[in-house]
Amino acid sequence: MDTLNKTYIRQLYQEKEPIPVLHIIKSLGRGGAEMLLPETLRQHDKQQFKFHYIYFLPWKNQMVPAIEREGGMVTCISAKNNASILLAVRKIAAYVRTHNIQLIHCHLPWAGMAGRLAGRLTGVPVVYTEHNKWERYHKLTYYMNKLSFSSQQKVIAVSEEVANSIKTNYRKAKPPVQVVANGADTAKYARTQTVDRDIRKELNIPEKATVIGITCVFRAQKRLTTWLEIARALHTKHPDTYFIIVGDGPLRDEIHAKAKTLATDQFVFFAGLQAETRPYFTAMDLFMMSSEFEGLPIALLEAMSMNCVPACTAAGGIPEVIEDGVNGLLVPVNEPMQLVERLSRLLQQPNQLAQMKQAARETVINSFSMKKMVAELETIYNDLIKK
């Protein structure tokens, strides 16, 4: 780092001014990585850090109001595609200089590439969070990300599975990779919090019925058509079981068509996009995922924090959270229909279900809280800025 920046940092510490940190991300839609940003911002030490955000897809801006409510400064540098994100590097560098940014924190490959280039132009350290396994990226994304990967000071992986993927595919000691597990705000996502909607009543779901749900973006990796098949088979065995799907996305028409084919309209409810998911988690007994691959899903942690028992395929970092039979259910990724029998047995054991609900929340409190995650992030920030 150049002498001017070091002098500026010393002045910041002496005057106790917040240190400017810039997050760079492709979009601010309702994906897991994007939804983390306002949640972490709420927990950060605002006296120590001041947070800026740059994103590129103006039509994916759903998280902007939440970030701004928490005091974040958001700027959209409009880009039509991945190539144009890279062409925005000089604008990013100008922003960094104008706002005296002292650390750049990038998320996901294309924002990572742009942030690394901006870091090289400005001499500002860069930390990058990897949310997915490298094997899942398009070949161009994979190789472009790999080509620029050394131009950063630190890499954060959201799970051990993701960290192992980086180490397997990158095979270099630097930059160092550290696991900082995703977290949930256990005070906010708690059954003790009052919610202003009774979702069961709104949907005419009987009070004593079992409700299984999911909140997600409608992408192929979520395998929601398989999810609906599981719901259909389980409802046949247990007619007092209902299902709620919260979210939307590019596969909306396909998924709704599948639901129509399976004739699920009497027991599967589509809630659409929801800015506030807690009333839905309150209505749920279980949170089911049939994903083909994952990083470490934020929605899963939020559901568990609200005493929803997870029933999932063992995708990505999910097995790092769920201990099968203790705080949830796990089945092999390539056999998601096993969830039908596993859930059917659990629904016949209400005492075990109640114990799992408590165990699910305790898991998040002890190991996957937002407070723990933010503390680890701030330690990384301080270490990089002081160098």
Beta strands, then each sheet from edge to edge (+ up, - down):
strand 1: 19-25
strand 2: 49-55
strand 3: 73-76
strand 4: 103-107
strand 5: 126-130
strand 6: 154-157
strand 7: 177-179
strand 8: 210-215
strand 9: 241-246
strand 10: 268-272
strand 11: 286-289
strand 12: 309-313
strand 13: 329-331
sheet 1: 3+ 2+ 1+ 4+ 5+ 6+ 7+
sheet 2: 10+ 9+ 8+ 11+ 12+ 13+
end
